[in-house]
Amino acid sequence: GVIQTIANEQRLIFSPNGNYFIGWGSSGARLYSSDGILISTITNNSVKASIWEPSTKGFYLLQSNGLYQYVLPSLQGKLVTQDVYANNEDTFVWLRGY
């Protein structure tokens, strides 16, 4: 497999189509192109988990104050709920339909 690292990113999650990835962690989240070029800072708030929609049209970020949905290309966060159990990234298992 391929191992990708980006300076100052705690975690990386690639989009289903492979065109993007999100770097995220305690310093927030950023959207990158697949070749590692920063496209946009999404949030400076701490992110506990991240998951892409299967269509790659958007993604979800679990932040300290709730679960947010972001849609490409606007990247405007929409609060989905504040009632989220935020122990670790496994919180998102239900979104994938497992």
C-alpha positions in Angstrom: 0.0 0.0 0.0 0.9 3.7 -0.3 1.7 5.7 2.9 0.9 9.4 2.7 2.1 11.9 5.3 1.5 15.6 5.4 3.4 17.8 7.9 1.4 18.9 10.9 -1.6 16.6 10.2 -2.5 14.0 12.8 -4.8 12.0 10.6 -5.6 11.7 6.8 -8.7 10.3 5.1 -8.9 9.9 1.4 -12.1 10.6 -0.6 -13.7 7.5 -2.2 -12.8 8.7 -5.8 -9.2 9.4 -4.7 -9.2 13.1 -5.8 -9.0 14.6 -2.3 -8.1 14.0 1.2 -8.7 15.6 4.5 -6.0 16.2 7.1 -7.5 16.5 10.6 -6.9 16.5 14.3 -6.7 18.8 17.3 -5.7 21.7 15.1 -8.8 21.5 12.9 -9.3 20.1 9.3 -8.0 21.0 5.9 -8.9 19.8 2.4 -6.1 18.8 0.0 -5.9 17.7 -3.6 -4.7 14.1 -4.0 -1.2 15.3 -4.7 -1.0 17.1 -1.3 -1.7 20.7 -2.3 -3.8 22.6 0.3 -7.2 23.6 -1.2 -8.8 25.1 1.9 -8.8 25.2 5.7 -12.2 23.8 6.7 -12.1 24.6 10.4 -9.7 25.5 13.1 -11.8 23.7 15.7 -10.5 20.3 17.0 -11.8 17.4 14.9 -12.4 14.0 16.5 -13.4 12.0 13.4 -14.0 12.4 9.7 -15.8 10.4 7.0 -16.5 11.0 3.3 -19.9 10.5 1.7 -19.6 7.6 -0.8 -20.2 10.0 -3.7 -17.3 12.2 -2.7 -19.8 15.2 -2.9 -19.3 15.9 0.8 -18.0 14.7 4.2 -18.8 14.9 7.9 -16.6 16.2 10.7 -17.1 15.4 14.3 -16.1 18.5 16.3 -16.3 19.2 20.0 -19.6 21.0 19.6 -21.4 18.6 17.2 -21.5 16.7 13.9 -21.1 18.9 10.8 -21.7 18.2 7.1 -19.7 19.9 4.4 -20.6 19.8 0.7 -18.1 20.4 -2.1 -17.4 23.0 -3.4 -18.9 25.5 -0.9 -17.4 23.8 2.2 -19.9 25.7 4.4 -20.4 23.7 7.6 -24.0 22.7 8.4 -24.7 21.4 11.9 -26.3 18.0 11.7 -26.7 17.4 15.5 -25.1 18.3 18.8 -26.3 15.0 20.3 -23.3 12.9 19.3 -21.4 10.4 21.4 -17.8 11.5 20.7 -15.5 8.8 22.1 -13.5 8.1 18.9 -13.7 7.8 15.2 -15.8 4.6 15.4 -18.7 7.0 16.1 -19.2 7.2 12.4 -19.9 3.5 11.8 -23.6 4.2 11.6 -23.1 6.7 8.8 -21.6 4.1 6.6 -24.5 1.8 7.1 -22.6 -1.0 8.9 
